[in-house]
Amino acid sequence: MKMIHGCVVLFFTAFGASGMAVAAPAIEHWVAPSGARVYFVENHALPMLDVQVDFPAGSARDPAARPGLAALTRELLDKGVEGLDENGVADRLADLGAQISGGVNLDRASANLRTLSASGTREAALDVFRAVLSTPRFPADVFEREQARAVAALKESLTRPDTIAHRVFRAALYPDHAYGRSATPESLLAITRDEIEAFYRTHYGARGATVTVVGDIGRGEAEALVQKLTEKLPAAVAAPLPGAPGRPAGGERRLPHPAAQAHVLIGLPALKRGDPDFFALQVGNYTLGGGGFVSRLMREVREKRGFAYHVYSAFLPLAQPGPFQIGLQTRKEQAGEALGVAREVLARFLLEGPDEAELLAARQYLRGSFPLRLDSNGNLLDNVATIGFYGLPLDYLDSYVDNIEKVTAADVRAAFARHVKPENLVTVVVGGE
């Protein structure tokens, strides 16, 4: 967001007759001498500091022959650093009352630090965090243990119908794209420690890093913190992601499974981060299947017919077009009927869009729930980190409510028509008869 006048406001007024007053936090942005991009929110409400470092090291960066490499690399990042083994890292953080966490999705790998902001505690915690980012050792015995653990966990998950459904669904949506690949026990076992180190050196560089800092420090302290945190990171810059995926051919895939419940997914690649249709799709999706009991899918599939306890629709935007999906679970003997109703609801929505009452309810809910996205350091960190990593406008939070309010029914119909093409919809049913 461009520099917004005033101080950070993390508490918001309730709805009034004239709407809701929301003061979004001021986000400062700069590029550190190391090359890392920085996003900073100064907030002295609590004596806490939250830092997130995002790298272009998500699972879409896995080599074609090594699905699972990105996730295993991130898992090992804090399992031993220069001067401290994994127990030493854990003990040092416990002594300081600090936490390091993080994870991997398709686009990025994240490392997070939460610590008290008092200078002595903060600096000691940042020393450990800097070592985790800059001097991971990937000890051979720890690598072998975590590799075996990952293989065992994957084998167990592959017995579950929900896991099978999502893997088959993603492969069908992205048949020729990195987003469609999933780890297998064989691909995990093939990974070597040398490959872990090489992936780290290639993808965890300062010039590709996005650092988000939220909490009880000033701008000058934040500048020094980020530079010290990133100056010893690898010099390499990861290659860009593959180009946008093509539209899938559509069609239906059914897989047998002994579970009593069938798992049904319908969707296609649909929405990229930063797409101007984001707000219209978000408002429309609330009516279609994102609004719980007030959504059309829940009303038609669950309330009227009792086919499913829960049914939903969602857009999952990514660096390249992420999926639109409808999901439900139902008794396997009625999977065909439930699927037919879900398809009918979607077809009608694509034709009609929301009515005025549905549009008003969607805008009211999204406007009213927006403050909850910023009601803590952690929630604010997550939102600002997303803005930074995906290069969203710096006024994204400040203009969010206005962008929701501007959406019309015609906007929703047009946006869905552009992004949800019935001929490209893929259906996966696991366990249906």
C-alpha positions as CSV (number, residue, x, y, z in Angstrom):
1,M,0.0,0.0,0.0
2,K,1.2,3.5,-0.6
3,M,2.1,5.2,2.6
4,I,-1.2,5.8,4.3
5,H,-1.5,8.8,6.7
6,G,-1.9,8.1,10.4
7,C,-0.8,5.4,12.6
8,V,-1.6,1.7,12.4
9,V,-5.1,0.9,13.5
10,L,-5.9,-2.8,14.3
11,F,-9.3,-2.3,15.8
12,F,-12.3,-1.3,13.8
13,T,-15.7,0.2,14.4
14,A,-18.8,-1.9,13.9
15,F,-21.3,-1.4,11.2
16,G,-23.3,1.8,11.4
17,A,-26.1,3.2,9.4
18,S,-23.6,4.6,6.9
19,G,-21.4,1.5,6.6
20,M,-18.2,0.6,8.3
21,A,-15.1,2.7,8.9
22,V,-12.0,0.8,8.4
23,A,-8.5,2.2,8.8
24,A,-6.0,-0.2,7.2
25,P,-2.5,-0.3,8.5
26,A,0.3,1.7,6.9
27,I,2.7,-0.5,5.0
28,E,6.1,0.8,4.2
29,H,8.1,-0.9,1.4
30,W,11.7,-0.8,0.4
31,V,14.5,-3.0,-1.1
32,A,17.3,-3.9,1.3
33,P,20.9,-3.6,0.2
34,S,20.9,-7.4,0.1
35,G,18.3,-7.3,-2.6
36,A,15.4,-8.6,-0.5
37,R,12.1,-6.8,-0.9
38,V,10.7,-5.6,2.5
39,Y,7.2,-4.8,3.7
40,F,6.9,-3.2,7.2
41,V,4.1,-2.4,9.5
42,E,4.9,-0.5,12.7
43,N,2.6,-1.5,15.6
44,H,3.3,-0.8,19.2
45,A,0.0,-2.2,20.6
46,L,1.9,-5.3,21.9
47,P,5.5,-5.9,22.8
48,M,5.8,-8.4,20.0
49,L,7.6,-8.8,16.7
50,D,6.6,-11.0,13.8
51,V,8.9,-11.6,10.8
52,Q,8.1,-13.7,7.8
53,V,10.6,-14.5,5.0
54,D,9.1,-15.9,1.8
55,F,11.2,-17.5,-0.9
56,P,10.2,-18.7,-4.5
57,A,10.8,-22.2,-3.3
58,G,7.3,-23.8,-3.3
59,S,6.6,-27.3,-4.6
60,A,6.0,-26.0,-8.2
61,R,9.8,-25.6,-8.3
62,D,10.4,-29.3,-7.7
63,P,12.3,-30.9,-10.6
64,A,10.0,-33.1,-12.6
65,A,11.8,-36.2,-11.4
66,R,11.9,-35.1,-7.7
67,P,8.4,-34.1,-6.5
68,G,8.7,-33.5,-2.7
69,L,12.1,-31.8,-2.8
70,A,10.9,-28.4,-1.9
71,A,8.8,-29.6,1.1
72,L,11.7,-31.8,2.4
73,T,14.1,-28.9,2.1
74,R,11.9,-26.6,4.1
75,E,11.3,-29.3,6.7
76,L,15.1,-29.6,7.3
77,L,15.8,-25.9,7.3
78,D,15.7,-25.5,11.1
79,K,17.0,-29.0,12.0
80,G,20.6,-28.0,12.6
81,V,22.6,-24.8,11.8
82,E,26.1,-23.6,12.2
83,G,27.0,-24.0,15.8
84,L,23.7,-25.6,17.0
85,D,22.1,-29.0,16.3
86,E,18.3,-29.3,16.1
87,N,18.0,-29.7,19.9
88,G,20.2,-26.7,20.4
89,V,18.0,-24.6,18.1
90,A,14.8,-25.7,19.9
91,D,16.3,-25.1,23.4
92,R,17.6,-21.7,22.5
93,L,14.2,-20.6,21.2
94,A,12.5,-22.1,24.2
95,D,14.8,-20.1,26.6
96,L,13.9,-16.9,24.7
97,G,10.1,-17.6,24.5
98,A,10.4,-17.3,20.7
99,Q,9.0,-19.5,17.9
100,I,10.1,-20.4,14.4
101,S,7.5,-21.9,12.1
102,G,6.7,-21.9,8.4
103,G,5.8,-24.2,5.5
104,V,5.5,-24.7,1.8
105,N,2.7,-24.3,-0.7
106,L,2.8,-24.5,-4.5
107,D,4.4,-21.0,-4.9
108,R,6.5,-20.3,-1.9
109,A,8.4,-21.5,1.1
110,S,8.0,-19.5,4.3
111,A,10.0,-19.1,7.5
112,N,8.4,-17.2,10.4
113,L,9.8,-15.8,13.7
114,R,7.7,-14.6,16.6
115,T,9.5,-13.0,19.5
116,L,9.2,-10.4,22.2
117,S,10.3,-7.1,21.0
118,A,12.6,-6.2,23.9
119,S,15.9,-5.5,22.3
120,G,17.9,-8.2,24.2
121,T,15.4,-11.0,23.5
122,R,14.7,-9.8,20.0
123,E,18.3,-9.7,19.0
124,A,19.0,-13.2,20.4
125,A,16.0,-14.7,18.7
126,L,17.0,-13.0,15.4
127,D,20.5,-14.5,15.7
128,V,18.9,-18.0,15.8
129,F,16.5,-17.1,12.9
130,R,19.4,-15.7,10.8
131,A,21.4,-19.0,11.3
132,V,18.3,-21.0,10.3
133,L,18.0,-19.0,7.0
134,S,21.7,-18.6,6.2
135,T,23.6,-21.6,7.6
136,P,21.4,-24.7,7.6
137,R,23.5,-27.8,7.8
138,F,21.0,-30.5,6.7
139,P,22.7,-33.2,8.9
140,A,22.9,-36.6,7.2
141,D,21.2,-38.4,10.1
142,V,18.4,-35.9,10.4
143,F,17.9,-35.9,6.6
144,E,17.5,-39.7,6.6
145,R,15.1,-39.6,9.5
146,E,12.9,-36.9,8.0
147,Q,13.0,-38.5,4.6
148,A,11.8,-41.8,6.2
149,R,9.1,-39.9,8.2
150,A,7.9,-38.1,5.0
151,V,7.6,-41.4,3.1
152,A,5.7,-43.0,5.9
153,A,3.3,-40.1,6.3
154,L,2.7,-40.0,2.5
155,K,2.0,-43.8,2.3
156,E,-0.6,-43.4,5.1
157,S,-2.2,-40.4,3.5
158,L,-2.5,-42.3,0.2
159,T,-4.9,-44.7,1.8
160,R,-7.4,-41.8,2.4
161,P,-10.0,-41.0,-0.3
162,D,-9.7,-37.2,0.2
163,T,-6.0,-37.3,-0.5
164,I,-6.4,-39.4,-3.6
165,A,-9.2,-37.2,-4.9
166,H,-7.2,-34.0,-4.5
167,R,-4.0,-35.5,-6.1
168,V,-6.0,-36.8,-9.1
169,F,-7.9,-33.5,-9.3
170,R,-4.7,-31.4,-9.4
171,A,-3.1,-33.7,-12.0
172,A,-6.2,-33.4,-14.2
173,L,-6.4,-29.6,-13.9
174,Y,-2.7,-29.2,-14.6
175,P,-1.6,-32.1,-16.8
176,D,1.4,-30.4,-18.3
177,H,2.3,-27.9,-15.6
178,A,4.3,-28.0,-12.4
179,Y,1.1,-27.3,-10.3
180,G,-0.1,-30.8,-11.3
181,R,2.8,-32.8,-9.8
182,S,2.6,-34.5,-6.4
183,A,5.3,-36.4,-4.4
184,T,5.3,-40.2,-4.4
185,P,7.0,-42.5,-1.9
186,E,9.5,-43.3,-4.8
187,S,10.3,-39.7,-5.6
188,L,10.9,-38.9,-1.9
189,L,13.2,-41.9,-1.5
190,A,15.1,-40.8,-4.6
191,I,16.0,-37.4,-3.1
192,T,19.6,-37.1,-1.9
193,R,21.1,-34.7,0.6
194,D,23.2,-33.1,-2.1
195,E,19.9,-32.3,-3.9
196,I,18.6,-30.7,-0.8
197,E,21.6,-28.5,-0.5
198,A,21.5,-27.6,-4.2
199,F,17.8,-26.7,-4.0
200,Y,18.5,-24.5,-1.0
201,R,21.4,-22.6,-2.7
202,T,19.3,-22.1,-5.8
203,H,16.0,-21.0,-4.3
204,Y,16.7,-19.4,-0.9
205,G,18.6,-16.3,-2.2
206,A,18.3,-12.8,-0.8
207,R,17.4,-11.3,-4.2
208,G,14.3,-13.5,-4.5
209,A,13.3,-13.1,-0.8
210,T,10.3,-11.1,0.4
211,V,10.6,-10.1,4.1
212,T,7.5,-9.0,6.1
213,V,8.0,-7.3,9.5
214,V,5.1,-6.5,11.7
215,G,5.4,-5.2,15.3
216,D,6.9,-3.2,18.0
217,I,10.0,-1.6,16.3
218,G,10.7,1.5,14.3
219,R,11.6,1.9,10.7
220,G,15.4,2.3,11.3
221,E,15.4,-0.8,13.5
222,A,13.5,-2.7,10.8
223,E,16.0,-1.7,8.1
224,A,18.9,-2.9,10.1
225,L,17.1,-6.1,11.1
226,V,16.3,-7.1,7.5
227,Q,19.7,-6.4,6.2
228,K,21.4,-8.4,8.9
229,L,18.9,-11.2,8.4
230,T,19.4,-11.5,4.6
231,E,23.0,-10.4,3.9
232,K,24.4,-13.9,4.1
233,L,21.8,-15.7,2.2
234,P,22.8,-17.4,-1.1
235,A,23.4,-15.2,-4.1
236,A,21.4,-17.2,-6.6
237,V,18.0,-16.1,-8.0
238,A,15.5,-18.9,-8.7
239,A,14.2,-19.2,-12.3
240,P,10.7,-18.0,-12.9
241,L,7.8,-20.4,-12.7
242,P,6.6,-22.1,-15.9
243,G,4.0,-20.1,-17.9
244,A,0.3,-20.2,-17.4
245,P,-1.3,-23.6,-17.7
246,G,-3.6,-24.4,-20.6
247,R,-7.3,-25.1,-20.1
248,P,-7.9,-28.8,-19.3
249,A,-10.0,-30.9,-21.7
250,G,-12.7,-31.4,-19.1
251,G,-14.4,-34.7,-18.4
252,E,-14.9,-37.0,-15.5
253,R,-12.6,-39.4,-13.7
254,R,-13.9,-42.0,-11.3
255,L,-11.7,-44.1,-8.9
256,P,-13.0,-46.9,-6.7
257,H,-12.4,-46.8,-3.0
258,P,-13.9,-48.9,-0.1
259,A,-14.8,-45.9,2.0
260,A,-18.5,-45.3,2.8
261,Q,-18.3,-41.7,1.6
262,A,-17.6,-40.6,-2.0
263,H,-15.4,-37.6,-2.4
264,V,-16.4,-35.3,-5.3
265,L,-14.4,-32.4,-6.8
266,I,-15.3,-30.2,-9.8
267,G,-13.2,-27.4,-11.2
268,L,-10.6,-25.9,-13.5
269,P,-7.6,-23.5,-13.4
270,A,-9.2,-20.1,-13.0
271,L,-7.6,-17.2,-11.1
272,K,-4.2,-15.6,-10.9
273,R,-3.2,-13.4,-8.0
274,G,-3.8,-9.7,-8.9
275,D,-6.4,-10.5,-11.5
276,P,-8.9,-7.5,-11.7
277,D,-11.8,-10.0,-11.5
278,F,-10.8,-11.1,-8.0
279,F,-13.4,-9.0,-6.2
280,A,-16.3,-9.9,-8.5
281,L,-15.4,-13.6,-8.2
282,Q,-15.1,-13.4,-4.4
283,V,-18.5,-11.7,-4.1
284,G,-20.1,-14.2,-6.5
285,N,-18.6,-17.2,-4.9
286,Y,-20.1,-16.2,-1.5
287,T,-23.5,-16.7,-3.1
288,L,-22.5,-19.9,-5.0
289,G,-20.8,-21.9,-2.3
290,G,-18.6,-19.8,-0.1
291,G,-21.2,-18.5,2.2
292,G,-22.0,-21.6,4.3
293,F,-25.7,-22.1,4.9
294,V,-26.7,-19.0,2.8
295,S,-25.0,-20.3,-0.3
296,R,-26.9,-22.0,-3.2
297,L,-24.9,-25.2,-3.1
298,M,-25.5,-25.7,0.6
299,R,-29.2,-25.0,0.2
300,E,-29.7,-27.3,-2.8
301,V,-27.4,-30.1,-2.0
302,R,-27.7,-30.3,1.8
303,E,-30.8,-28.6,3.0
304,K,-33.3,-29.6,0.3
305,R,-32.0,-33.1,-0.5
306,G,-29.7,-34.1,2.4
307,F,-27.0,-35.3,0.0
308,A,-24.0,-33.9,2.0
309,Y,-23.2,-32.5,5.4
310,H,-20.9,-29.9,3.8
311,V,-20.5,-28.6,0.2
312,Y,-18.5,-25.6,-0.8
313,S,-17.0,-23.7,-3.7
314,A,-13.8,-21.6,-3.7
315,F,-11.3,-19.8,-5.8
316,L,-7.6,-20.4,-4.8
317,P,-5.5,-17.7,-6.6
318,L,-1.8,-18.4,-7.2
319,A,1.1,-17.0,-9.1
320,Q,-0.3,-18.8,-12.2
321,P,-4.1,-19.4,-12.4
322,G,-5.1,-21.4,-9.4
323,P,-8.1,-23.6,-9.2
324,F,-11.8,-22.9,-8.9
325,Q,-13.3,-25.9,-7.2
326,I,-16.5,-27.3,-5.8
327,G,-16.2,-30.0,-3.3
328,L,-18.5,-32.3,-1.3
329,Q,-18.7,-35.7,0.4
330,T,-21.7,-37.9,0.1
331,R,-22.8,-41.5,0.6
332,K,-21.4,-43.4,-2.3
333,E,-24.7,-44.7,-3.5
334,Q,-26.0,-41.2,-4.0
335,A,-22.8,-39.7,-5.5
336,G,-24.3,-39.4,-9.0
337,E,-27.4,-37.6,-7.8
338,A,-25.4,-35.2,-5.6
339,L,-23.0,-34.5,-8.5
340,G,-25.9,-33.8,-10.8
341,V,-27.4,-31.2,-8.4
342,A,-24.0,-29.5,-7.9
343,R,-23.6,-29.2,-11.7
344,E,-27.2,-27.8,-12.0
345,V,-26.6,-25.2,-9.4
346,L,-23.3,-24.1,-11.0
347,A,-24.9,-24.0,-14.5
348,R,-27.8,-21.8,-13.3
349,F,-25.4,-19.5,-11.4
350,L,-23.3,-19.1,-14.5
351,L,-26.4,-18.1,-16.4
352,E,-28.1,-15.9,-13.9
353,G,-25.5,-14.7,-11.3
354,P,-26.7,-13.5,-7.9
355,D,-30.0,-11.7,-7.4
356,E,-30.0,-8.3,-5.7
357,A,-30.7,-9.8,-2.2
358,E,-27.8,-12.3,-2.6
359,L,-25.5,-9.6,-3.8
360,L,-26.3,-7.4,-0.8
361,A,-25.8,-10.2,1.6
362,A,-22.4,-11.1,0.0
363,R,-21.2,-7.5,0.1
364,Q,-22.3,-7.1,3.8
365,Y,-20.6,-10.3,4.9
366,L,-17.3,-9.6,3.1
367,R,-17.3,-6.0,4.3
368,G,-18.1,-7.0,7.9
369,S,-15.6,-9.9,8.1
370,F,-12.7,-7.9,6.7
371,P,-11.5,-6.4,10.0
372,L,-11.1,-10.0,11.4
373,R,-8.3,-10.5,8.8
374,L,-6.3,-7.8,10.5
375,D,-7.2,-8.2,14.2
376,S,-3.8,-9.7,15.3
377,N,-0.1,-9.4,14.5
378,G,-0.3,-12.9,12.9
379,N,-3.3,-12.2,10.7
380,L,-1.8,-8.9,9.6
381,L,1.5,-10.5,8.9
382,D,-0.1,-13.1,6.7
383,N,-2.0,-10.5,4.6
384,V,1.0,-8.2,4.2
385,A,3.2,-11.1,3.3
386,T,0.8,-12.1,0.6
387,I,0.7,-8.5,-0.8
388,G,4.5,-8.5,-0.9
389,F,5.2,-11.9,-2.3
390,Y,2.6,-11.6,-5.1
391,G,3.3,-7.9,-5.8
392,L,-0.2,-6.8,-5.1
393,P,-0.9,-3.0,-4.9
394,L,0.3,-1.4,-1.7
395,D,-3.2,0.0,-1.2
396,Y,-4.8,-3.4,-1.4
397,L,-6.0,-3.5,2.2
398,D,-7.0,0.2,2.2
399,S,-9.2,-0.2,-0.9
400,Y,-10.5,-3.7,-0.1
401,V,-13.9,-2.7,1.2
402,D,-14.4,-0.1,-1.6
403,N,-13.6,-2.8,-4.2
404,I,-16.2,-5.2,-2.7
405,E,-18.8,-2.4,-2.6
406,K,-18.3,-1.6,-6.3
407,V,-19.2,-5.2,-7.4
408,T,-22.5,-5.5,-9.3
409,A,-24.5,-8.5,-10.4
410,A,-23.4,-7.8,-14.0
411,D,-19.7,-7.8,-12.8
412,V,-20.2,-11.2,-11.2
413,R,-21.8,-12.7,-14.3
414,A,-19.1,-11.4,-16.6
415,A,-16.2,-12.5,-14.3
416,F,-17.6,-16.0,-14.0
417,A,-18.1,-16.2,-17.7
418,R,-14.4,-15.3,-18.3
419,H,-13.0,-17.7,-15.7
420,V,-15.4,-20.7,-15.4
421,K,-15.8,-22.3,-18.7
422,P,-18.2,-25.4,-18.4
423,E,-16.4,-27.2,-21.3
424,N,-13.2,-27.2,-19.3
425,L,-14.6,-28.4,-16.0
426,V,-12.9,-31.5,-14.6
427,T,-14.8,-33.8,-12.3
428,V,-13.1,-36.3,-10.0
429,V,-15.1,-38.8,-7.9
430,V,-13.3,-41.2,-5.5
431,G,-15.5,-43.9,-4.0
432,G,-18.7,-43.4,-6.0
433,E,-20.6,-46.3,-7.3
